Amino acid sequence: MRANRLREKLDAGEPTLGTHLLSCWPTLVELIGAAGGHYDYVEFTAEYAPFTMHDLDNLGRAFEVAGIGGMIKIEQGEYIHQAMRAIGSGFQSVLFADIRTVDDARTAVAGVRAETPGNRRGLGLTGVGMRRDVGTNREGGSPAYVKALDDVVIAIMVEKKECVDNLDAILDVPGIDMVQFGGSDYSMSIGQTGNRSHPDVQKAEMKTIEAALKRGIHPRIEIAEPEMAERYLALGVKHFCMGWDVGILSNYWKTRGATMQGMLAAPPPKPAKAAKSGGKKAKAVDLYR
């Protein structure tokens, strides 16, 4: 079984950095892995993306080639099925959206862990599989397989008013490793849609971070640029997921397109006058030096 890089860093108390993809193109994972070793994992935000079971397998292969971990974000209603299939494809962490109640949190944990006594990190419903994570049939049902399921990193979204209201009881569910506050969904759930700077939204975010740190659970923050991390670092947060492929591309097309349109609309520059040679023959330039 493959080592779980994110689990190892969490257990060692080390900071982590991930990035988001909505695209299923495995080559993007390889490019992220080749980006200087700066990223520990890629979150495939499946909650918002179209994909097939074959896409999950191909992303799993790409994680192995790139030498980084894979996280999948899944929506409520698909907790057990998608978690099981993603882990079987090679994902080693799962982010569960739409958590509202203690039962939701227990279902999330159960959808990941093995159905066997003695789990360190919560009881599970997952049985033996014949998928990529076990080499199809080579390690299915082995102690290594059970340990790998036990090591899968479980993260939950704290993004609904009901979840924040029940936060202490939810975070007391055994097996939760990370929490991610979702300001957009939370603002919607309290009738302040789009107002992420509303005092109640800011208060809920601080409550989430403080409650997680108090219990030894790792708060994770989503950011678009590195400078956005500064205030969270001061709070003791060490885990970030930075940038979305769709946002990076959208911003590039918008800003560079505007620049080019401005250049095309401007009067053409006058050609530069050739410098006088003074009768001397110009020296040849070696373009290959």
LOLUMDREN-943509 format. One record per residue: x, y, z of N, C-alpha, C in turn; residue in one letter. Coordinates in steps of 0.02 Angstrom, whole numbers, plus 32768, in hexadecimal, padded with zeros to 4 digits. Example, Ala and Ser with C-alpha at 12.3 -4.5 7.8 and 13.67 -1.06 7.14 Angstrom:
2
82947EE4818682677F1F818682947F5B8186A;82827F90816282AC7FCB816582858002818AS;
This chain:
289
802A7FC48000800080008000802C803F8000M;801580727FDD803C80AF7FD6803A80D98016R;807280F980278074812480628046815F8058A;80258175808F7FF681AC808D801B81EB80A5N;803182138075805A824E80838036828180B0R;7FF7828D80A37FD282BD80CB7FCA82A58112L;7FBA8264811B7FB48248815E7FF6824E8184R;802D823E8163806E82418184807E8288819BE;806E82BA8173807D82FE8187804F831781BEK;8010830281BD7FE3831581F37FFA82F68235L;800B82B68234802182958271806282B2828CD;808B82CC825F80CB82EA827480C483338288A;8088834F8282807E83948293809B83C58261G;80A683AE822380C483D981F0808F83FC81C7E;809E843781AC806E845B818280648438813FP;802B8444811F801D842580DE8000845980AET;800A844B806E7FF0847680397FD4844B8001L;7F96845B7FEE7F7784397FB57F5F846C7F83G;7F4384547F4C7F24847F7F1A7EE8845A7EFDT;7EBC847F7EDB7E7C84637EC47E7C84587E78H;7E5B84227E647E4C84177E1D7E0284067E16L;7DE384237DE27DA1840C7DCE7DA583E37D8EL;7DDF83E67D6E7DEB83BF7D317E0183787D43S;7DEC83487D1B7E0183027D247E4082F07CFDC;7E5E83217CDC7E9883137CB27ED483007CDEW;7EEC82C27CDC7F2182AC7D097F6382D17D00P;7F6F82EC7CC47FAD83107CB77FB4834C7CE5T;7F7D836B7CF97F8183A47D277F9C838E7D6AL;7F8A83537D807FA683387DBF7FF283307DB8V;800783157D7F804F830C7D748074834F7D74E;805583837D56807583C57D56807A83E27D9CL;804783D77DC4804983EF7E0A808083CA7E30I;808583897E2480BA83627E4580FF83787E30G;810683927DF4814683A97DDA815683F17DECA;812984117E12813184587E21815D84637E5EA;819684447E5F81C784507E9381BA842E7ED5G;818C83FF7ED7817D83DC7F15815A84067F49G;8139843B7F33811A846A7F6380D684527F7DH;80B784237F598073840F7F6B807283C77F86Y;804C83BE7FBD8048837C7FDC800F83527FBED;7FDB83737FA47FA2834E7F897F7B837B7F5AY;7F51835B7F327F23837D7F067EDC836C7F1BV;7EB2839F7F257E6B83937F327E4583937EF0E;7E28835B7EDE7DFB83587EA57DB6836A7EC0F;7D9D83A57EAD7D5F83BE7EC87D2483A07EA2T;7D1983617EAF7CE6833A7E8A7CA083537E96A;7C9583777ECC7C5283927EDB7C3983BE7EA1E;7C6783DE7E7D7C54840D7E497C6883F67E03Y;7C8483BB7DFC7CA283A77DBD7C8283677DA1A;7C7E83627D5E7C6883237D407CA282F27D3EP;7C9382B27D4C7CC882807D4C7CA8823B7D48F;7CD2820A7D357CBD81C47D347CEA819C7D63T;7CD8815D7D6E7D0281327D967D4781287D76M;7D4A81297D337D8A81237D117DB581607D1EH;7D96819B7D227DBB81D87D327DDD81D27D76D;7DB981B67DA77DD681AE7DE97E1381807DE7L;7E0E81497DC17E48811C7DBB7E8381407D9BD;7E7681677D677EAD818A7D457ECC81C07D71N;7EA381E17D997EBF82117DC87EE981ED7DFDL;7ED181B27E137EF8818A7E437F3C81787E28G;7F3F81657DE87F8081567DC97FAD81947DC7R;7F8E81CD7DB87FB5820B7DB47FD2821E7DF7A;7FAC82147E2E7FC782227E70800681FA7E7DF;800581BB7E69803F81907E73807B81A67E49E;806E81B87E0A80A481D07DDE80C282117DF9V;8096823E7E1180AD827F7E2980CA827C7E6FA;80BD82467E9380D7823F7ED780B5826C7F09G;8075827A7EFE804F82A47F2C800D82817F3EI;7FEC829C7F717FAD827E7F877F72829A7F62G;7F3982787F687EFB828E7F497EC382927F7BG;7E9E82C97F797E6282D37FA27E2782DC7F73M;7DEE82C17F857DB182CB7F5F7D7D82EE7F8AI;7D5B83207F6E7D2583427F927CE383287F76K;7CB9830E7FA27C7B82EF7F8C7C40830D7FB2I;7C05830E7F907BCA832C7FAD7BA082F97FD4E;7B7483137FFD7B4982E880257B1D82BE7FF8Q;7B0E8282800C7AE782547FE47B1282237FBFG;7B5382337FB97B8282067F977BBC81F37FC5E;7BB4820080057BEC81F780347C0C81B1802EY;7BE5817D80397C02813B803E7C1881227FF9I;7BEE812A7FC77BFF81107F847C3C81327F67H;7C3C81757F657C7481987F467CB481927F6EQ;7CAF81937FB07CEA818B7FDA7D0B81477FCCA;7CE281137FCB7CFB80CF7FC07D1C80CA7F7BM;7CFC80E47F477D1880DE7F047D5681097EFBR;7D5881447F1A7D93816F7F147DCF81507F37A;7DC481377F747DFB81167F987E1480DA7F71I;7DE580B57F547DF9807B7F2C7E20808E7EEEG;7E1880CB7ED77E3E80E37E9C7E8280FE7EAES;7E8E810B7EEE7ECF81247F037ECE81667F28G;7E9381837F347E8F81BF7F5E7E9C81AB7FA7F;7EBE81D77FCC7ED081C780117EB381F88043Q;7E888224802D7E648250805B7E228264803BS;7DF0827180667DAD8281804E7D9482BE8074V;7D7982EF804E7D5A832A806B7D0F83258060L;7CEA832280977CA2831A80957C7F835D809BF;7C58836E80687C3283AD80687BEF83A3808BA;7BCF83DB809C7B8A83DC80B47B7F83B980F7D;7BB183B581217BA8839881637B7A83C6818CI;7B4783A981AA7B1883D081D37B1083B48219R;7B13837382207B03835482617B3983228275T;7B33830B82B37B6082D782CC7B59829882A2V;7B1C8287828F7B12824B82657B3582528221D;7B34828F82047B58829A81C67BA2828C81CFD;7BBE82A482067C06829A82137C168250821DA;7BEB822D82417BF681E6824B7BF281BF820AR;7BC481D381DE7BBE81B2819D7BFC81BE8173T;7C1781FA81767C54820981517C8E81DD8168A;7C9781D881A97CCD81AE81C37CC2816581B0V;7C84814E81B77C75810881A97C8080F7815FA;7C77812881337C80811C80EC7CC8811280D7G;7CF6812081067D3E811B80F77D5F80E1811BV;7D5080D8815A7D7480A781837D5D805F8176R;7D89803181867D7A7FEA817D7D487FD381B2A;7D1E7FA3819F7CEE7F8781CE7D107F4F81F5E;7D357F6482277D5A7F3582517D667F558295T;7D677F2E82CB7D757F4B830D7DBE7F618311P;7DCA7F91833E7E0F7FA5834B7E287FDF8321G;7DFD7FFE82F87E13803982D27E2880708301N;7E5E809082F07E7580C883197E4B8106830ER;7E2F810D82D37E10814C82C07DC7814482AAR;7DA1812282D07D5A811E82C27D4480DD82A2G;7D0680C882B07CEA808B82957CD38096824DL;7CD7806082257CC7806781DF7C96803581C4G;7C85803F81847C58801281607C787FF48122L;7CB8800381167CD97FEE80D97CF67FA880DFT;7CE57F7D80B07CFE7F3980AF7D377F30807EG;7D457EF2806D7D7C7EE280407D697EF77FF9V;7D997F137FD47D8D7F267F8F7DC27F0A7F61G;7DB27F0A7F217DE27EF57EEE7DEC7F2F7EBEM;7E0E7F637ED77E177FA17EB17E617FB37EADR;7E6F7FEB7E8F7EB47FFF7E837EDD80047EC3R;7EBE801C7EF97EE580287F367F047FE97F52D;7EE87FAF7F427F047F707F5A7F237F477F21V;7F337F697EEA7F4E7F457EB17F1C7F157E93G;7EDD7F277E967EA37F017E7E7E957EC37EA9T;7EC77E9A7EB57EBB7E5F7EDE7EF67E4C7F0BN;7F2D7E727F067F6A7E5C7F287F6A7E687F74R;7F477E9E7F897F497EAD7FD17F037EB77FEEE;7ED07EA37FC97E8C7EAA7FE27E807E808021G;7E657EA080547E567E7C80927E917E7080BEG;7ECB7E8E80AE7F077E8480D67F097EB68110S;7F327EAA81437F3B7EDC81777F527F20815CP;7F7B7F1E81277F927F5D81097F587F8580ECA;7F277F6280D17EEC7F8380B57EC37FA580EDY;7EBA7F8181247E957F9E815C7EB97FDB8177V;7EFB7FD7817D7F22801081957F1D804C8165K;7F1E803E81247F19807480F37ED7809880F9A;7EA1807381057E60809381107E6080BB8151L;7E8180A281837E8680C581C27EAD810681BAD;7EDC8107818B7F07814181807EE981758151D;7EB28164812E7E93819481017E8081D3812AV;7E92820D81107E84824C81327E3C82618124V;7E16826C81597DD1828081547DCB82CA8165I;7DB382F281357DA7833981407D5D83478137A;7D428376815B7CFB838881547CF483D28148I;7CC283E481217CB0842A81177C828441814FM;7C958479816D7C69849B819D7C4D84D78177V;7C1284D0815C7BF98503812D7BAE850F8133E;7B8D84EF81627B4584F8816C7B39851181B3K;7B04853981BB7AF4855381FD7AE9851B822EK;7AC684E782187AB984AE82457AF9848D825CE;7B2B848A82307B6B846D82437B8F84978277C;7B8F84D8826D7BB08505829D7B8C850282E0V;7B4984FE82DE7B2384F9831D7B3384B88342D;7B438482831D7B528441833C7B9D8431833CN;7BC6846583347C0D845A83257C318431835AL;7C27844083997C4C841C83CE7C3D83D183CBD;7BFD83C083C57BEB837983C37C0583578383A;7C04837B834C7C1D835E830D7C6883518310I;7C8D8381832A7CD68378832D7CEB83458361L;7CBD8331838C7CCD82FC83BC7CC482B6839ED;7CAA82B283617CA48271833F7CEA82568330V;7CFC821B83477D3F8200833B7D4D81F682F1P;7D88820A82DB7D9D81FC82977DA48239826AG;7D8E827382807D9482B082587DDA82CD8260I;7DFB82D982287E4082F182297E46833C821AD;7E1D835481EB7E23839981D57DDE83B981CFM;7DDB83FB81D57D9D842081C87DAC845A8199V;7D7C846A816F7D8184A181407D4284CB8146Q;7D49850A815A7D0F8536815E7CFD854E8117F;7CBC854D81077CA4856480C67C7B85A380CEG;7C9B85DD80C37C79861C80CE7C40862A809EG;7C46861380607C118620802F7BD185FC8041S;7BD685BB804F7B9A859580627B7E85AE80A5D;7BAC85BE80D47B9385D381157B6D8615810FY;7B88864480E87B65868480E07B20867980C2S;7B1A864980947AD9863A80767AAA861D80AAM;7AC585F180D57A9A85CE81057A7F85FB813DS;7A9D863781457A84866681787A6186A28158I;7A53869D81167A3086D380F57A5A870F80E2G;7A9C870580DD7ACA873A80CA7AF28725808CQ;7ACF870C805A7AEE86F0801F7B23871E8001T;7B5F87047FF97B95872A7FDA7BBA87598008G;7BA1876380447BBF879280737BEE876D80A3N;7C27875880897C56873280B27C78875C80E8R;7C74879D80E27C9187C981157C6087DB814CS;7C2387C081497BF287CE817E7C0E87B681C1H;7C0287DD81F77C1D87CA82397C0B8784824FP;7BCE876D823F7BBA872A82537BE186F4822ED;7BF3870281EF7C1C86D381C97C6286D081E5V;7C7E870A81F37CC1870D82107CC486EB8255Q;7C9086F5827B7C8C86D682BE7C89868A82B8K;7C63867182877C5D8629827E7C9F860B8267A;7CC4862E823D7D05861682287D3686118263E;7D378644828C7D63864282C77D4E860B82F7M;7D0E860182FF7CF685CA832A7D0E85878310K;7D0C857E82CE7D22853F82B07D6C853382BBT;7D94856682AF7DDD856082B77DEF855282FFI;7DD28577832D7DE2856F83747DCB852C838FE;7D8F8516837B7D7584D683947DA0849C8379A;7DB784A1833B7DE1846C831F7E25846A8342A;7E4584A383497E8784A483697E83848B83B1L;7E4D849A83D37E44848484187E448438841EK;7E2B841683E97E2483CD83EA7E5E83AA83C6R;7E8E83CF83AE7EC483B083887EB1839E8341G;7E7983BA83297E6483B082E47E8283E982BAI;7E9583DA827D7EBA840A82547E8A8435822AH;7E87847782387E6084A2820B7E8784AE81CAP;7E6384AB81927E8084B981517E5E84F58133R;7E84852081117E68855D80F47E73855B80A8I;7E3F856E80837E458575803B7E5785BD802AE;7E8B85C680027EA286097FEF7EB0860B7FA5I;7EB086487F897EC086517F427F0886677F39A;7F23868D7F6A7F6786A87F657F8B869E7FA8E;7FCD86977FA87FF2868B7FE67FE786BF801CP;7FE186FF80097FDA8734803C7F99872D8064E;7F698708804A7F2B86FD806F7F3486D080ABM;7F6C86AE80AF7F78867F80E67F9186A08126A;7FA886DE81217FCC86FD81597FA387008199E;7F65871681957F3E871D81D37F2D86D981F1R;7F2886A581C87F1A866281E27F5886438202Y;7F92865181E57FD0863982037FD78655824AL;7FC4869382547FC886B282967F99869182C8A;7F64866F82AF7F35864C82DA7F4C860582EBL;7F8185EE82C97F9A85AA82D57F85857882A0G;7F67859182697F53856582327F9185538209V;7F98851481F67FD384FD81D07FC284D9818FK;7F8284D7817E7F6E84AF81447F4484DA8114H;7F5984DA80D47F3A850580A37F3184DF8061F;7EFD84F1803D7EF284D87FF97EEB85157FCCC;7F19851E7F9E7F20855E7F7B7F1385567F2FM;7EE4857E7F167ED985837ECF7EAD854D7EB2G;7E87855F7E7E7E5C85317E587E7085357E0FW;7E7384FD7DEE7E8684FE7DA77E58852D7D7FD;7E17852A7D8B7DE885547D667DF2859E7D74V;7E0385AF7DB37E1085F47DC47E50860F7DA5G;7E8485E57DA57EC485F87D887EBB86067D3DI;7E9A85D97D197E8F85E27CD27E61861D7CC3L;7E2B86247CE97DFC865B7CDE7E1F869E7CE7S;7E4886A47D1C7E6B86E37D297E9D86F27CF1N;7EC086BF7CD97EF186C97CA37ECE86E17C64Y;7E9886BF7C507E7586D17C137E5987187C17W;7E3F872A7C527E21876C7C5A7E5587A37C58K;7E8A879D7C807EBB87D37C857EE787D77C46T;7EFF879F7C2D7F2A87A17BF17F0387B47BB3R;7EC4879C7BB17E9987B07B787E8E87FB7B76G;7E8088197BB17E7688617BB57EB588867B9FA;7EEF886E7BB57F2E888E7BA17F38888B7B56T;7F2B88527B387F34884B7AF07F0288767AC9M;7EC488797AE07E9288A37ABE7EA688EC7AC1Q;7EC389017AFA7EDC89467AFF7F1489547ACEG;7F4089237AC67F78892C7A977F5E892E7A4FM;7F2C89057A407F11890379FC7EEA894379EBL;7ECB89627A1E7EA4899F7A127ECF89DE7A0FA;7F0B89DB7A287F378A157A297F558A2179E3A;7F678A6079D47F888A6E79947FC88A45798EP;7FD78A2D795380148A05794C80528A2F795AP;80838A13797B80C08A3A798A80E68A4A7949P;81058A84794A812E8A977910816C8A6C790DK;81818A5778D181BD8A2F78CC81FA8A5678E2P;82268A36790582638A56791C82918A6578E2A;82B18A9F78E582E08AB178B083208A8778B6K;83388A72787D83768A4B787E83B18A787891A;83DC8A5F78BB84178A8578D084488A8C7896A;84678AC8789184988AD3785C84D78AAA786AK;84F18A8B7835852B8A5F783E856C8A85783BS;856A8AC4782285A88AEA781D85D88ACD77EAG;85BD8AA777BC85E78A8B778886098A4B779BG;86058A3877DB862689FB77F185F789C077EAK;8613898977D885EB894C77CF85D9892F7813K;85998920781C85838903785C859F88BD7866A;85AF88AE78A385CA886C78B48592883978B3K;85A187FE789D857087C7789E856387B178E6A;852687A278F48513878B7938850987407937V;8529871E7965852186D6796C84E486C87997D;84AE86B37977846F86A8799B8471866B79C7L;84A2864079C184A4860179E484D386027A20Y;84F0863C7A2F851D86407A6984F586417AA9R;
